[in-house]
Amino acid sequence: MKLSFSCCGITCCGEAKNALDARVSQDHIGAVYDRIAPIYDAWGKLTESHARNRAIELAEIRDGQNILEVAVGTGLAFYEIVKRNPNGSNSGIDLSQGMLARARKRVNRIPKANYSLRVGTAFDLDAEEESVDTLVNNYMFDLIPFEDMDKILKEFKRVLKKGGKLVLVNMTEGERFGSRFYDFVYNVSPRTMGGCRGVKLMERLQQHGFRVEVREYYQQMLFPSEVILAYK
Ligand SMILES: C[S@@+](CC[C@H](N)C(=O)[O-])C[C@H]1O[C@@H](n2cnc3c(N)ncnc32)[C@H](O)[C@@H]1O
């Protein structure tokens, strides 16, 4: 299979000394996103749609699989997952009731949609060991403190089948002209950014034994994202 890394620069494989850490506590994230929910789709489509669409492409969802999306948000990716997997199992969790309500509304547009959506946290997944074919997680690690990321990756590893796929999208550190604009906004007001700052996950995944096959950089409206495809 093709290995495509477009990672570059000094901070390529780990946190840079000046990497920004999370500044909105997980205890507040549900409430923050309940408030953001009504405008999230506009933001998500303008700045994140290229990376999110690529993630769906890389997930190569086939009907009949067991798919889990963690931090499903308003269901922008979950809608595509449920459409592609009418006879499989599609589960989504999120901390925010407001985001989940929008996700339900979106997915219910699919005739006979087969899914479950509920409140839950990435730190404690309600899924059997080695039960998930593909785990999708978009724009969540950019909200997670560095010191807590390993707990979540262990949980992802626990629920994924051997050889199972992990598809991740994160806000990442900017690599091109103008992309540091959002770090500036985050430094002034983390909540304006929904608590998101740029992170790089590839090396951490490798430390957890994931085989990273793709890491791509996307920039849309100056907003920097990384898309990662890895296997357990
Ligand atoms: C920036 S939004 C991304 C939503 C969606 N994945 C997308 O790409 O459109 C971040 C989402 O992560 C959720 N979230 C943050 N921390 C979480 C956690 N520990 N467990 C589950 N969801 C979490 C938030 O509630 C919010 O809906």
The ligand as an SDF file (V2000), in Angstrom:
LIG
                    3D

 27 29  0  0  0  0  0  0  0  0999 V2000
  -14.6550   20.5480   16.9120 C   0  0  0  0  0  0  0  0  0  0  0  0
  -16.0310   19.5070   17.2530 S   0  0  0  0  0  0  0  0  0  0  0  0
  -15.8950   18.2670   15.9750 C   0  0  0  0  0  0  0  0  0  0  0  0
  -17.1820   17.5440   15.7120 C   0  0  0  0  0  0  0  0  0  0  0  0
  -17.1320   16.4950   14.5820 C   0  0  0  0  0  0  0  0  0  0  0  0
  -16.2270   15.4260   14.8820 N   0  0  0  0  0  0  0  0  0  0  0  0
  -16.7810   17.1320   13.2650 C   0  0  0  0  0  0  0  0  0  0  0  0
  -15.6810   16.9040   12.7550 O   0  0  0  0  0  0  0  0  0  0  0  0
  -17.6040   17.8960   12.7540 O   0  0  0  0  0  0  0  0  0  0  0  0
  -15.4140   18.6700   18.6660 C   0  0  0  0  0  0  0  0  0  0  0  0
  -16.4250   17.7130   19.2850 C   0  0  0  0  0  0  0  0  0  0  0  0
  -15.7270   16.8640   20.1950 O   0  0  0  0  0  0  0  0  0  0  0  0
  -16.5780   16.6160   21.2990 C   0  0  0  0  0  0  0  0  0  0  0  0
  -15.7190   16.1310   22.3860 N   0  0  0  0  0  0  0  0  0  0  0  0
  -14.7090   16.7910   22.9870 C   0  0  0  0  0  0  0  0  0  0  0  0
  -14.1260   16.0190   23.9050 N   0  0  0  0  0  0  0  0  0  0  0  0
  -14.7530   14.8190   23.8670 C   0  0  0  0  0  0  0  0  0  0  0  0
  -14.6060   13.5890   24.5760 C   0  0  0  0  0  0  0  0  0  0  0  0
  -13.6860   13.4370   25.5070 N   0  0  0  0  0  0  0  0  0  0  0  0
  -15.4160   12.5540   24.2740 N   0  0  0  0  0  0  0  0  0  0  0  0
  -16.3860   12.7000   23.3230 C   0  0  0  0  0  0  0  0  0  0  0  0
  -16.5850   13.8360   22.6270 N   0  0  0  0  0  0  0  0  0  0  0  0
  -15.7730   14.8800   22.8970 C   0  0  0  0  0  0  0  0  0  0  0  0
  -17.2540   17.9580   21.5250 C   0  0  0  0  0  0  0  0  0  0  0  0
  -18.4050   17.8620   22.2990 O   0  0  0  0  0  0  0  0  0  0  0  0
  -17.5240   18.3970   20.0880 C   0  0  0  0  0  0  0  0  0  0  0  0
  -18.7850   17.9680   19.6210 O   0  0  0  0  0  0  0  0  0  0  0  0
  1  2  1  0
  2  3  1  0
  2 10  1  0
  3  4  1  0
  4  5  1  0
  5  6  1  0
  5  7  1  0
  7  8  2  0
  7  9  1  0
 10 11  1  0
 11 12  1  0
 11 26  1  0
 12 13  1  0
 13 14  1  0
 13 24  1  0
 14 15  1  0
 14 23  1  0
 15 16  2  0
 16 17  1  0
 17 18  1  0
 17 23  2  0
 18 19  1  0
 18 20  2  0
 20 21  1  0
 21 22  2  0
 22 23  1  0
 24 25  1  0
 24 26  1  0
 26 27  1  0
M  CHG  2   2   1   9  -1
M  END
$$$$
